[in-house]
Amino acid sequence: MNPYQHLASEYARFAKEGRSYPLGTFGPLPRPQIPPEAPKVLIFSPHPDDEVIIGGLAL
């Protein structure tokens, strides 16, 4: 048996199950108060889509 068959079938099952979930029923979250002395960061990315695709995980 292919070791990826279970992974692929579970992914398909989750996608099918997800179709029944309601969309757009959550209100906006409150913005947190950020103190003026909070640390700041500058992200330089030659390929900005890399961080957009995976979020901040790589950082």
Secondary structure, DSSP 8 states (H G I E B T S, - for coil): --TTHHHHHHHHHHHHHHTTS--S-----------TTS-------SSHHHHHHHTTTT-
